[in-house]
Amino acid sequence: MGKYKVHFQKALNFLLVSNTVSQEKLAYILKTTQQTISRWCNGISYPDFDKLCELCFIFNVTPNFFFLFE
């Protein structure tokens, strides 16, 4: 699973930058904290399945996007 964690981290950072969404705004939308989003962006932790589904909906991507991003 290690390489997929790196893909997730890169994909999330890409989506935030390309959609000009701040970590704070994403945290608000997902009803979580900015620290949680920061941990995801830095590869320290990862969202549970429900939050992953919400991320897919927000950014209009499939779950594969997060795990196959180069």
PQR file with spaces between the fields and no chain letter, atoms N, CA, C, O and H, PARSE charges and radii, in Angstrom:
ATOM       1  N    MET     1       0.825   -1.205    0.000 -0.4000 1.5000
ATOM       2  CA   MET     1       0.000    0.000    0.000 -0.0000 2.0000
ATOM       3  C    MET     1       0.861    1.257    0.000  0.5500 1.7000
ATOM       4  O    MET     1       0.341    2.336   -0.285 -0.5500 1.4000
ATOM       5  N    GLY     2       2.151    1.169    0.306 -0.4000 1.5000
ATOM       6  CA   GLY     2       3.007    2.339    0.426 -0.0000 2.0000
ATOM       7  C    GLY     2       2.987    3.269   -0.770  0.5500 1.7000
ATOM       8  O    GLY     2       2.856    4.482   -0.606 -0.5500 1.4000
ATOM       9  H    GLY     2       2.573    0.293    0.538  0.4000 1.0000
ATOM      10  N    LYS     3       3.116    2.722   -1.973 -0.4000 1.5000
ATOM      11  CA   LYS     3       3.150    3.594   -3.144 -0.0000 2.0000
ATOM      12  C    LYS     3       1.813    4.283   -3.358  0.5500 1.7000
ATOM      13  O    LYS     3       1.768    5.391   -3.893 -0.5500 1.4000
ATOM      14  H    LYS     3       3.223    1.736   -2.106  0.4000 1.0000
ATOM      15  N    TYR     4       0.721    3.642   -2.948 -0.4000 1.5000
ATOM      16  CA   TYR     4      -0.589    4.262   -3.120 -0.0000 2.0000
ATOM      17  C    TYR     4      -0.771    5.442   -2.194  0.5500 1.7000
ATOM      18  O    TYR     4      -1.491    6.386   -2.520 -0.5500 1.4000
ATOM      19  H    TYR     4       0.757    2.742   -2.514  0.4000 1.0000
ATOM      20  N    LYS     5      -0.128    5.400   -1.046 -0.4000 1.5000
ATOM      21  CA   LYS     5      -0.194    6.531   -0.127 -0.0000 2.0000
ATOM      22  C    LYS     5       0.468    7.749   -0.749  0.5500 1.7000
ATOM      23  O    LYS     5      -0.030    8.866   -0.605 -0.5500 1.4000
ATOM      24  H    LYS     5       0.457    4.633   -0.782  0.4000 1.0000
ATOM      25  N    VAL     6       1.572    7.552   -1.429 -0.4000 1.5000
ATOM      26  CA   VAL     6       2.257    8.657   -2.097 -0.0000 2.0000
ATOM      27  C    VAL     6       1.376    9.212   -3.215  0.5500 1.7000
ATOM      28  O    VAL     6       1.289   10.426   -3.395 -0.5500 1.4000
ATOM      29  H    VAL     6       1.977    6.645   -1.546  0.4000 1.0000
ATOM      30  N    HIS     7       0.730    8.332   -3.959 -0.4000 1.5000
ATOM      31  CA   HIS     7      -0.166    8.789   -5.022 -0.0000 2.0000
ATOM      32  C    HIS     7      -1.294    9.628   -4.438  0.5500 1.7000
ATOM      33  O    HIS     7      -1.633   10.679   -4.983 -0.5500 1.4000
ATOM      34  H    HIS     7       0.801    7.345   -3.813  0.4000 1.0000
ATOM      35  N    PHE     8      -1.880    9.170   -3.325 -0.4000 1.5000
ATOM      36  CA   PHE     8      -2.974    9.916   -2.705 -0.0000 2.0000
ATOM      37  C    PHE     8      -2.518   11.312   -2.307  0.5500 1.7000
ATOM      38  O    PHE     8      -3.195   12.299   -2.595 -0.5500 1.4000
ATOM      39  H    PHE     8      -1.605    8.317   -2.882  0.4000 1.0000
ATOM      40  N    GLN     9      -1.394   11.389   -1.658 -0.4000 1.5000
ATOM      41  CA   GLN     9      -0.845   12.666   -1.189 -0.0000 2.0000
ATOM      42  C    GLN     9      -0.643   13.621   -2.365  0.5500 1.7000
ATOM      43  O    GLN     9      -1.063   14.777   -2.300 -0.5500 1.4000
ATOM      44  H    GLN     9      -0.844   10.588   -1.425  0.4000 1.0000
ATOM      45  N    LYS    10      -0.009   13.152   -3.432 -0.4000 1.5000
ATOM      46  CA   LYS    10       0.229   13.998   -4.608 -0.0000 2.0000
ATOM      47  C    LYS    10      -1.077   14.410   -5.268  0.5500 1.7000
ATOM      48  O    LYS    10      -1.230   15.560   -5.678 -0.5500 1.4000
ATOM      49  H    LYS    10       0.331   12.213   -3.484  0.4000 1.0000
ATOM      50  N    ALA    11      -2.014   13.484   -5.372 -0.4000 1.5000
ATOM      51  CA   ALA    11      -3.289   13.769   -6.017 -0.0000 2.0000
ATOM      52  C    ALA    11      -4.067   14.830   -5.251  0.5500 1.7000
ATOM      53  O    ALA    11      -4.607   15.759   -5.852 -0.5500 1.4000
ATOM      54  H    ALA    11      -1.890   12.549   -5.039  0.4000 1.0000
ATOM      55  N    LEU    12      -4.128   14.699   -3.933 -0.4000 1.5000
ATOM      56  CA   LEU    12      -4.865   15.674   -3.136 -0.0000 2.0000
ATOM      57  C    LEU    12      -4.235   17.054   -3.249  0.5500 1.7000
ATOM      58  O    LEU    12      -4.944   18.046   -3.418 -0.5500 1.4000
ATOM      59  H    LEU    12      -3.689   13.944   -3.445  0.4000 1.0000
ATOM      60  N    ASN    13      -2.925   17.128   -3.158 -0.4000 1.5000
ATOM      61  CA   ASN    13      -2.262   18.426   -3.297 -0.0000 2.0000
ATOM      62  C    ASN    13      -2.511   19.024   -4.678  0.5500 1.7000
ATOM      63  O    ASN    13      -2.743   20.227   -4.795 -0.5500 1.4000
ATOM      64  H    ASN    13      -2.349   16.323   -3.021  0.4000 1.0000
ATOM      65  N    PHE    14      -2.466   18.213   -5.707 -0.4000 1.5000
ATOM      66  CA   PHE    14      -2.750   18.673   -7.063 -0.0000 2.0000
ATOM      67  C    PHE    14      -4.162   19.241   -7.154  0.5500 1.7000
ATOM      68  O    PHE    14      -4.365   20.319   -7.713 -0.5500 1.4000
ATOM      69  H    PHE    14      -2.277   17.236   -5.612  0.4000 1.0000
ATOM      70  N    LEU    15      -5.129   18.525   -6.613 -0.4000 1.5000
ATOM      71  CA   LEU    15      -6.519   18.980   -6.681 -0.0000 2.0000
ATOM      72  C    LEU    15      -6.729   20.286   -5.923  0.5500 1.7000
ATOM      73  O    LEU    15      -7.453   21.169   -6.384 -0.5500 1.4000
ATOM      74  H    LEU    15      -4.964   17.649   -6.159  0.4000 1.0000
ATOM      75  N    LEU    16      -6.105   20.403   -4.783 -0.4000 1.5000
ATOM      76  CA   LEU    16      -6.243   21.648   -4.013 -0.0000 2.0000
ATOM      77  C    LEU    16      -5.686   22.829   -4.792  0.5500 1.7000
ATOM      78  O    LEU    16      -6.329   23.875   -4.883 -0.5500 1.4000
ATOM      79  H    LEU    16      -5.517   19.686   -4.409  0.4000 1.0000
ATOM      80  N    VAL    17      -4.503   22.668   -5.351 -0.4000 1.5000
ATOM      81  CA   VAL    17      -3.869   23.764   -6.093 -0.0000 2.0000
ATOM      82  C    VAL    17      -4.628   24.071   -7.377  0.5500 1.7000
ATOM      83  O    VAL    17      -4.916   25.234   -7.661 -0.5500 1.4000
ATOM      84  H    VAL    17      -3.981   21.819   -5.278  0.4000 1.0000
ATOM      85  N    SER    18      -4.951   23.053   -8.147 -0.4000 1.5000
ATOM      86  CA   SER    18      -5.586   23.290   -9.446 -0.0000 2.0000
ATOM      87  C    SER    18      -7.002   23.828   -9.317  0.5500 1.7000
ATOM      88  O    SER    18      -7.512   24.451  -10.248 -0.5500 1.4000
ATOM      89  H    SER    18      -4.717   22.108   -7.916  0.4000 1.0000
ATOM      90  N    ASN    19      -7.643   23.598   -8.180 -0.4000 1.5000
ATOM      91  CA   ASN    19      -8.993   24.126   -7.965 -0.0000 2.0000
ATOM      92  C    ASN    19      -9.004   25.331   -7.032  0.5500 1.7000
ATOM      93  O    ASN    19     -10.067   25.812   -6.641 -0.5500 1.4000
ATOM      94  H    ASN    19      -7.228   23.092   -7.424  0.4000 1.0000
ATOM      95  N    THR    20      -7.828   25.811   -6.682 -0.4000 1.5000
ATOM      96  CA   THR    20      -7.653   26.931   -5.750 -0.0000 2.0000
ATOM      97  C    THR    20      -8.535   26.794   -4.513  0.5500 1.7000
ATOM      98  O    THR    20      -9.269   27.710   -4.142 -0.5500 1.4000
ATOM      99  H    THR    20      -6.964   25.420   -7.000  0.4000 1.0000
ATOM     100  N    VAL    21      -8.441   25.633   -3.892 -0.4000 1.5000
ATOM     101  CA   VAL    21      -9.165   25.354   -2.652 -0.0000 2.0000
ATOM     102  C    VAL    21      -8.130   25.260   -1.536  0.5500 1.7000
ATOM     103  O    VAL    21      -7.161   24.508   -1.643 -0.5500 1.4000
ATOM     104  H    VAL    21      -7.845   24.888   -4.194  0.4000 1.0000
ATOM     105  N    SER    22      -8.331   26.006   -0.492 -0.4000 1.5000
ATOM     106  CA   SER    22      -7.395   25.963    0.637 -0.0000 2.0000
ATOM     107  C    SER    22      -7.697   24.754    1.525  0.5500 1.7000
ATOM     108  O    SER    22      -8.788   24.185    1.486 -0.5500 1.4000
ATOM     109  H    SER    22      -9.118   26.617   -0.405  0.4000 1.0000
ATOM     110  N    GLN    23      -6.717   24.390    2.310 -0.4000 1.5000
ATOM     111  CA   GLN    23      -6.931   23.314    3.270 -0.0000 2.0000
ATOM     112  C    GLN    23      -8.044   23.683    4.240  0.5500 1.7000
ATOM     113  O    GLN    23      -8.839   22.832    4.638 -0.5500 1.4000
ATOM     114  H    GLN    23      -5.831   24.852    2.342  0.4000 1.0000
ATOM     115  N    GLU    24      -8.096   24.952    4.617 -0.4000 1.5000
ATOM     116  CA   GLU    24      -9.124   25.416    5.537 -0.0000 2.0000
ATOM     117  C    GLU    24     -10.522   25.267    4.931  0.5500 1.7000
ATOM     118  O    GLU    24     -11.455   24.828    5.605 -0.5500 1.4000
ATOM     119  H    GLU    24      -7.451   25.643    4.294  0.4000 1.0000
ATOM     120  N    LYS    25     -10.657   25.634    3.656 -0.4000 1.5000
ATOM     121  CA   LYS    25     -11.960   25.535    2.999 -0.0000 2.0000
ATOM     122  C    LYS    25     -12.375   24.073    2.847  0.5500 1.7000
ATOM     123  O    LYS    25     -13.534   23.727    3.077 -0.5500 1.4000
ATOM     124  H    LYS    25      -9.900   25.990    3.109  0.4000 1.0000
ATOM     125  N    LEU    26     -11.436   23.223    2.462 -0.4000 1.5000
ATOM     126  CA   LEU    26     -11.759   21.808    2.324 -0.0000 2.0000
ATOM     127  C    LEU    26     -12.160   21.229    3.676  0.5500 1.7000
ATOM     128  O    LEU    26     -13.101   20.439    3.757 -0.5500 1.4000
ATOM     129  H    LEU    26     -10.495   23.504    2.275  0.4000 1.0000
ATOM     130  N    ALA    27     -11.468   21.609    4.721 -0.4000 1.5000
ATOM     131  CA   ALA    27     -11.813   21.136    6.063 -0.0000 2.0000
ATOM     132  C    ALA    27     -13.238   21.546    6.426  0.5500 1.7000
ATOM     133  O    ALA    27     -13.993   20.753    6.989 -0.5500 1.4000
ATOM     134  H    ALA    27     -10.704   22.251    4.656  0.4000 1.0000
ATOM     135  N    TYR    28     -13.598   22.768    6.106 -0.4000 1.5000
ATOM     136  CA   TYR    28     -14.947   23.263    6.383 -0.0000 2.0000
ATOM     137  C    TYR    28     -15.988   22.438    5.623  0.5500 1.7000
ATOM     138  O    TYR    28     -17.001   22.029    6.191 -0.5500 1.4000
ATOM     139  H    TYR    28     -12.985   23.412    5.648  0.4000 1.0000
ATOM     140  N    ILE    29     -15.731   22.200    4.344 -0.4000 1.5000
ATOM     141  CA   ILE    29     -16.659   21.443    3.512 -0.0000 2.0000
ATOM     142  C    ILE    29     -16.826   20.018    4.046  0.5500 1.7000
ATOM     143  O    ILE    29     -17.936   19.488    4.075 -0.5500 1.4000
ATOM     144  H    ILE    29     -14.908   22.533    3.883  0.4000 1.0000
ATOM     145  N    LEU    30     -15.723   19.406    4.468 -0.4000 1.5000
ATOM     146  CA   LEU    30     -15.753   18.021    4.945 -0.0000 2.0000
ATOM     147  C    LEU    30     -16.101   17.901    6.432  0.5500 1.7000
ATOM     148  O    LEU    30     -16.166   16.799    6.977 -0.5500 1.4000
ATOM     149  H    LEU    30     -14.821   19.837    4.445  0.4000 1.0000
ATOM     150  N    LYS    31     -16.321   19.038    7.072 -0.4000 1.5000
ATOM     151  CA   LYS    31     -16.625   19.058    8.504 -0.0000 2.0000
ATOM     152  C    LYS    31     -15.532   18.356    9.322  0.5500 1.7000
ATOM     153  O    LYS    31     -15.798   17.490   10.156 -0.5500 1.4000
ATOM     154  H    LYS    31     -16.268   19.933    6.629  0.4000 1.0000
ATOM     155  N    THR    32     -14.321   18.765    9.049 -0.4000 1.5000
ATOM     156  CA   THR    32     -13.165   18.258    9.786 -0.0000 2.0000
ATOM     157  C    THR    32     -12.253   19.442   10.080  0.5500 1.7000
ATOM     158  O    THR    32     -12.665   20.590    9.912 -0.5500 1.4000
ATOM     159  H    THR    32     -14.105   19.469    8.372  0.4000 1.0000
ATOM     160  N    THR    33     -11.044   19.190   10.509 -0.4000 1.5000
ATOM     161  CA   THR    33     -10.125   20.280   10.847 -0.0000 2.0000
ATOM     162  C    THR    33      -9.076   20.474    9.756  0.5500 1.7000
ATOM     163  O    THR    33      -8.809   19.574    8.960 -0.5500 1.4000
ATOM     164  H    THR    33     -10.709   18.257   10.645  0.4000 1.0000
ATOM     165  N    GLN    34      -8.498   21.649    9.739 -0.4000 1.5000
ATOM     166  CA   GLN    34      -7.413   21.940    8.809 -0.0000 2.0000
ATOM     167  C    GLN    34      -6.227   21.045    9.104  0.5500 1.7000
ATOM     168  O    GLN    34      -5.500   20.658    8.188 -0.5500 1.4000
ATOM     169  H    GLN    34      -8.715   22.381   10.386  0.4000 1.0000
ATOM     170  N    GLN    35      -6.020   20.709   10.366 -0.4000 1.5000
ATOM     171  CA   GLN    35      -4.913   19.830   10.736 -0.0000 2.0000
ATOM     172  C    GLN    35      -5.083   18.443   10.106  0.5500 1.7000
ATOM     173  O    GLN    35      -4.103   17.824    9.692 -0.5500 1.4000
ATOM     174  H    GLN    35      -6.610   21.023   11.110  0.4000 1.0000
ATOM     175  N    THR    36      -6.312   17.963   10.036 -0.4000 1.5000
ATOM     176  CA   THR    36      -6.578   16.672    9.399 -0.0000 2.0000
ATOM     177  C    THR    36      -6.227   16.729    7.917  0.5500 1.7000
ATOM     178  O    THR    36      -5.580   15.822    7.392 -0.5500 1.4000
ATOM     179  H    THR    36      -7.108   18.466   10.372  0.4000 1.0000
ATOM     180  N    ILE    37      -6.652   17.793    7.246 -0.4000 1.5000
ATOM     181  CA   ILE    37      -6.349   17.948    5.824 -0.0000 2.0000
ATOM     182  C    ILE    37      -4.842   18.047    5.624  0.5500 1.7000
ATOM     183  O    ILE    37      -4.296   17.459    4.691 -0.5500 1.4000
ATOM     184  H    ILE    37      -7.177   18.530    7.673  0.4000 1.0000
ATOM     185  N    SER    38      -4.177   18.783    6.491 -0.4000 1.5000
ATOM     186  CA   SER    38      -2.721   18.912    6.418 -0.0000 2.0000
ATOM     187  C    SER    38      -2.041   17.550    6.556  0.5500 1.7000
ATOM     188  O    SER    38      -1.077   17.263    5.846 -0.5500 1.4000
ATOM     189  H    SER    38      -4.621   19.261    7.249  0.4000 1.0000
ATOM     190  N    ARG    39      -2.532   16.724    7.453 -0.4000 1.5000
ATOM     191  CA   ARG    39      -1.961   15.378    7.620 -0.0000 2.0000
ATOM     192  C    ARG    39      -2.142   14.552    6.356  0.5500 1.7000
ATOM     193  O    ARG    39      -1.247   13.801    5.970 -0.5500 1.4000
ATOM     194  H    ARG    39      -3.316   16.957    8.029  0.4000 1.0000
ATOM     195  N    TRP    40      -3.299   14.689    5.710 -0.4000 1.5000
ATOM     196  CA   TRP    40      -3.522   13.974    4.447 -0.0000 2.0000
ATOM     197  C    TRP    40      -2.553   14.475    3.387  0.5500 1.7000
ATOM     198  O    TRP    40      -1.956   13.681    2.661 -0.5500 1.4000
ATOM     199  H    TRP    40      -4.026   15.299    6.024  0.4000 1.0000
ATOM     200  N    CYS    41      -2.397   15.791    3.299 -0.4000 1.5000
ATOM     201  CA   CYS    41      -1.530   16.396    2.278 -0.0000 2.0000
ATOM     202  C    CYS    41      -0.062   16.054    2.491  0.5500 1.7000
ATOM     203  O    CYS    41       0.715   16.028    1.537 -0.5500 1.4000
ATOM     204  H    CYS    41      -2.882   16.436    3.889  0.4000 1.0000
ATOM     205  N    ASN    42       0.317   15.794    3.725 -0.4000 1.5000
ATOM     206  CA   ASN    42       1.709   15.475    4.050 -0.0000 2.0000
ATOM     207  C    ASN    42       1.968   13.982    4.193  0.5500 1.7000
ATOM     208  O    ASN    42       3.078   13.573    4.533 -0.5500 1.4000
ATOM     209  H    ASN    42      -0.315   15.816    4.500  0.4000 1.0000
ATOM     210  N    GLY    43       0.959   13.175    3.939 -0.4000 1.5000
ATOM     211  CA   GLY    43       1.137   11.735    3.990 -0.0000 2.0000
ATOM     212  C    GLY    43       1.266   11.158    5.388  0.5500 1.7000
ATOM     213  O    GLY    43       1.777   10.051    5.555 -0.5500 1.4000
ATOM     214  H    GLY    43       0.057   13.508    3.662  0.4000 1.0000
ATOM     215  N    ILE    44       0.813   11.888    6.387 -0.4000 1.5000
ATOM     216  CA   ILE    44       0.891   11.411    7.765 -0.0000 2.0000
ATOM     217  C    ILE    44      -0.288   10.495    8.084  0.5500 1.7000
ATOM     218  O    ILE    44      -0.136    9.503    8.796 -0.5500 1.4000
ATOM     219  H    ILE    44       0.398   12.787    6.252  0.4000 1.0000
ATOM     220  N    SER    45      -1.455   10.832    7.557 -0.4000 1.5000
ATOM     221  CA   SER    45      -2.639    9.993    7.725 -0.0000 2.0000
ATOM     222  C    SER    45      -3.463   10.078    6.444  0.5500 1.7000
ATOM     223  O    SER    45      -3.141   10.835    5.528 -0.5500 1.4000
ATOM     224  H    SER    45      -1.579   11.639    6.978  0.4000 1.0000
ATOM     225  N    TYR    46      -4.518    9.296    6.401 -0.4000 1.5000
ATOM     226  CA   TYR    46      -5.328    9.207    5.181 -0.0000 2.0000
ATOM     227  C    TYR    46      -6.795    9.149    5.557  0.5500 1.7000
ATOM     228  O    TYR    46      -7.137    8.681    6.643 -0.5500 1.4000
ATOM     229  H    TYR    46      -4.779    8.681    7.145  0.4000 1.0000
ATOM     230  N    PRO    47      -7.664    9.616    4.679 -0.5600 1.5000
ATOM     231  CA   PRO    47      -9.084    9.642    5.012  0.2800 2.0000
ATOM     232  C    PRO    47      -9.691    8.244    5.055  0.5500 1.7000
ATOM     233  O    PRO    47      -9.192    7.306    4.433 -0.5500 1.4000
ATOM     234  N    ASP    48     -10.780    8.135    5.807 -0.4000 1.5000
ATOM     235  CA   ASP    48     -11.526    6.886    5.777 -0.0000 2.0000
ATOM     236  C    ASP    48     -12.340    6.837    4.478  0.5500 1.7000
ATOM     237  O    ASP    48     -12.360    7.802    3.713 -0.5500 1.4000
ATOM     238  H    ASP    48     -11.186    8.897    6.312  0.4000 1.0000
ATOM     239  N    PHE    49     -12.994    5.731    4.244 -0.4000 1.5000
ATOM     240  CA   PHE    49     -13.700    5.522    2.983 -0.0000 2.0000
ATOM     241  C    PHE    49     -14.768    6.589    2.738  0.5500 1.7000
ATOM     242  O    PHE    49     -14.913    7.063    1.612 -0.5500 1.4000
ATOM     243  H    PHE    49     -12.978    4.948    4.866  0.4000 1.0000
ATOM     244  N    ASP    50     -15.508    6.968    3.765 -0.4000 1.5000
ATOM     245  CA   ASP    50     -16.563    7.974    3.597 -0.0000 2.0000
ATOM     246  C    ASP    50     -15.994    9.317    3.161  0.5500 1.7000
ATOM     247  O    ASP    50     -16.552    9.976    2.283 -0.5500 1.4000
ATOM     248  H    ASP    50     -15.390    6.582    4.680  0.4000 1.0000
ATOM     249  N    LYS    51     -14.885    9.723    3.771 -0.4000 1.5000
ATOM     250  CA   LYS    51     -14.262   10.996    3.386 -0.0000 2.0000
ATOM     251  C    LYS    51     -13.666   10.907    1.989  0.5500 1.7000
ATOM     252  O    LYS    51     -13.693   11.885    1.241 -0.5500 1.4000
ATOM     253  H    LYS    51     -14.432    9.189    4.485  0.4000 1.0000
ATOM     254  N    LEU    52     -13.131    9.750    1.631 -0.4000 1.5000
ATOM     255  CA   LEU    52     -12.614    9.567    0.276 -0.0000 2.0000
ATOM     256  C    LEU    52     -13.739    9.743   -0.740  0.5500 1.7000
ATOM     257  O    LEU    52     -13.551   10.384   -1.774 -0.5500 1.4000
ATOM     258  H    LEU    52     -13.109    8.956    2.239  0.4000 1.0000
ATOM     259  N    CYS    53     -14.894    9.183   -0.450 -0.4000 1.5000
ATOM     260  CA   CYS    53     -16.050    9.341   -1.347 -0.0000 2.0000
ATOM     261  C    CYS    53     -16.463   10.806   -1.450  0.5500 1.7000
ATOM     262  O    CYS    53     -16.800   11.283   -2.534 -0.5500 1.4000
ATOM     263  H    CYS    53     -15.047    8.663    0.390  0.4000 1.0000
ATOM     264  N    GLU    54     -16.437   11.512   -0.336 -0.4000 1.5000
ATOM     265  CA   GLU    54     -16.764   12.941   -0.356 -0.0000 2.0000
ATOM     266  C    GLU    54     -15.750   13.716   -1.193  0.5500 1.7000
ATOM     267  O    GLU    54     -16.129   14.603   -1.958 -0.5500 1.4000
ATOM     268  H    GLU    54     -16.163   11.124    0.544  0.4000 1.0000
ATOM     269  N    LEU    55     -14.473   13.391   -1.057 -0.4000 1.5000
ATOM     270  CA   LEU    55     -13.442   14.047   -1.861 -0.0000 2.0000
ATOM     271  C    LEU    55     -13.698   13.816   -3.354  0.5500 1.7000
ATOM     272  O    LEU    55     -13.566   14.735   -4.163 -0.5500 1.4000
ATOM     273  H    LEU    55     -14.165   12.670   -0.435  0.4000 1.0000
ATOM     274  N    CYS    56     -14.061   12.594   -3.707 -0.4000 1.5000
ATOM     275  CA   CYS    56     -14.350   12.280   -5.110 -0.0000 2.0000
ATOM     276  C    CYS    56     -15.513   13.131   -5.620  0.5500 1.7000
ATOM     277  O    CYS    56     -15.468   13.644   -6.738 -0.5500 1.4000
ATOM     278  H    CYS    56     -14.168   11.848   -3.050  0.4000 1.0000
ATOM     279  N    PHE    57     -16.543   13.280   -4.807 -0.4000 1.5000
ATOM     280  CA   PHE    57     -17.696   14.083   -5.197 -0.0000 2.0000
ATOM     281  C    PHE    57     -17.318   15.557   -5.338  0.5500 1.7000
ATOM     282  O    PHE    57     -17.687   16.205   -6.317 -0.5500 1.4000
ATOM     283  H    PHE    57     -16.581   12.864   -3.898  0.4000 1.0000
ATOM     284  N    ILE    58     -16.594   16.074   -4.375 -0.4000 1.5000
ATOM     285  CA   ILE    58     -16.208   17.494   -4.377 -0.0000 2.0000
ATOM     286  C    ILE    58     -15.373   17.835   -5.606  0.5500 1.7000
ATOM     287  O    ILE    58     -15.608   18.855   -6.254 -0.5500 1.4000
ATOM     288  H    ILE    58     -16.294   15.548   -3.580  0.4000 1.0000
ATOM     289  N    PHE    59     -14.404   16.990   -5.928 -0.4000 1.5000
ATOM     290  CA   PHE    59     -13.481   17.282   -7.022 -0.0000 2.0000
ATOM     291  C    PHE    59     -13.854   16.603   -8.340  0.5500 1.7000
ATOM     292  O    PHE    59     -13.146   16.730   -9.338 -0.5500 1.4000
ATOM     293  H    PHE    59     -14.213   16.161   -5.401  0.4000 1.0000
ATOM     294  N    ASN    60     -14.980   15.877   -8.329 -0.4000 1.5000
ATOM     295  CA   ASN    60     -15.468   15.220   -9.537 -0.0000 2.0000
ATOM     296  C    ASN    60     -14.424   14.286  -10.149  0.5500 1.7000
ATOM     297  O    ASN    60     -14.131   14.351  -11.343 -0.5500 1.4000
ATOM     298  H    ASN    60     -15.555   15.773   -7.518  0.4000 1.0000
ATOM     299  N    VAL    61     -13.877   13.425   -9.310 -0.4000 1.5000
ATOM     300  CA   VAL    61     -12.901   12.421   -9.741 -0.0000 2.0000
ATOM     301  C    VAL    61     -13.336   11.061   -9.197  0.5500 1.7000
ATOM     302  O    VAL    61     -14.179   10.979   -8.303 -0.5500 1.4000
ATOM     303  H    VAL    61     -14.115   13.373   -8.340  0.4000 1.0000
ATOM     304  N    THR    62     -12.761   10.019   -9.736 -0.4000 1.5000
ATOM     305  CA   THR    62     -13.030    8.677   -9.226 -0.0000 2.0000
ATOM     306  C    THR    62     -11.998    8.337   -8.151  0.5500 1.7000
ATOM     307  O    THR    62     -10.958    8.990   -8.064 -0.5500 1.4000
ATOM     308  H    THR    62     -12.076   10.086  -10.461  0.4000 1.0000
ATOM     309  N    PRO    63     -12.275    7.330   -7.341 -0.5600 1.5000
ATOM     310  CA   PRO    63     -11.265    6.913   -6.357  0.2800 2.0000
ATOM     311  C    PRO    63      -9.944    6.524   -7.017  0.5500 1.7000
ATOM     312  O    PRO    63      -8.878    6.726   -6.436 -0.5500 1.4000
ATOM     313  N    ASN    64     -10.007    5.974   -8.215 -0.4000 1.5000
ATOM     314  CA   ASN    64      -8.777    5.609   -8.924 -0.0000 2.0000
ATOM     315  C    ASN    64      -7.847    6.796   -9.115  0.5500 1.7000
ATOM     316  O    ASN    64      -6.626    6.636   -9.111 -0.5500 1.4000
ATOM     317  H    ASN    64     -10.873    5.809   -8.688  0.4000 1.0000
ATOM     318  N    PHE    65      -8.406    7.974   -9.279 -0.4000 1.5000
ATOM     319  CA   PHE    65      -7.592    9.175   -9.453 -0.0000 2.0000
ATOM     320  C    PHE    65      -6.591    9.314   -8.313  0.5500 1.7000
ATOM     321  O    PHE    65      -5.427    9.648   -8.535 -0.5500 1.4000
ATOM     322  H    PHE    65      -9.398    8.105   -9.282  0.4000 1.0000
ATOM     323  N    PHE    66      -7.051    9.055   -7.096 -0.4000 1.5000
ATOM     324  CA   PHE    66      -6.197    9.228   -5.922 -0.0000 2.0000
ATOM     325  C    PHE    66      -5.108    8.172   -5.807  0.5500 1.7000
ATOM     326  O    PHE    66      -4.061    8.416   -5.207 -0.5500 1.4000
ATOM     327  H    PHE    66      -7.996    8.784   -6.916  0.4000 1.0000
ATOM     328  N    PHE    67      -5.356    6.999   -6.381 -0.4000 1.5000
ATOM     329  CA   PHE    67      -4.405    5.907   -6.198 -0.0000 2.0000
ATOM     330  C    PHE    67      -3.547    5.631   -7.416  0.5500 1.7000
ATOM     331  O    PHE    67      -2.601    4.846   -7.347 -0.5500 1.4000
ATOM     332  H    PHE    67      -6.207    6.801   -6.868  0.4000 1.0000
ATOM     333  N    LEU    68      -3.869    6.269   -8.526 -0.4000 1.5000
ATOM     334  CA   LEU    68      -3.082    6.074   -9.741 -0.0000 2.0000
ATOM     335  C    LEU    68      -2.423    7.356  -10.235  0.5500 1.7000
ATOM     336  O    LEU    68      -1.809    7.381  -11.302 -0.5500 1.4000
ATOM     337  H    LEU    68      -4.637    6.907   -8.582  0.4000 1.0000
ATOM     338  N    PHE    69      -2.559    8.421   -9.448 -0.4000 1.5000
ATOM     339  CA   PHE    69      -2.003    9.725   -9.831 -0.0000 2.0000
ATOM     340  C    PHE    69      -0.493    9.650   -9.880  0.5500 1.7000
ATOM     341  O    PHE    69       0.141    9.110   -8.974 -0.5500 1.4000
ATOM     342  H    PHE    69      -3.058    8.400   -8.581  0.4000 1.0000
ATOM     343  N    GLU    70       0.079   10.191  -10.934 -0.4000 1.5000
ATOM     344  CA   GLU    70       1.554   10.212  -11.068 -0.0000 2.0000
ATOM     345  C    GLU    70       2.071   11.602  -10.895  0.5500 1.7000
ATOM     346  O    GLU    70       3.279   11.826  -10.972 -0.5500 1.4000
ATOM     347  H    GLU    70      -0.437   10.630  -11.670  0.4000 1.0000
